[in-house]
């Protein structure tokens, strides 16, 4: 007799999927469907039957929160720090660049938000890293004047990326 919150269920399903590290195919398996519907058959129609549906739901959740993240960064109390790091799997297939923003929010609490986990398509060159960083900053409307620091390991490709990025984004000089 209770009201079922379909949108809340979808949002919770997406959070579970993203945090669980399983594949899109596992998230739509018959075994998962059986488990979720056990003694609750009314959700049968909600469970995605296609990996594409789960993918679409996750992107919709991202879009829903993207605007509020942009707004929160814009309202930061002071400048932000951008940290980034590359990671490459031993199989030469997966090559990722993670980008995180750290800032004091308008609620005066520290916020650490993962902005991107991008496939750099096998290339950790300074040029490629700079291109990805630029795209992430643009996507979240972070201007050079908002950035206090970048944090990364001391790899020469990161140094080159920041030099190339500084040519594309006006960064305020930091006095030492």
Secondary structure, DSSP 8 states (H G I E B T S, - for coil): -----HHHHHHHHHHHHHHHT--TTGGG-HHHHHHHHTT-GGGTTTS-SSHHHHHHHHHHHHHHHHHHHHHHHHT-SS-EEEEEEEEE-TTSS-EEEEEEEEEE-TTSSEEEEEEEEEE-TT---HHHHHHHHHHHHHHTT--GGGEEEEE----HHHHHHHHHHHHHS-------
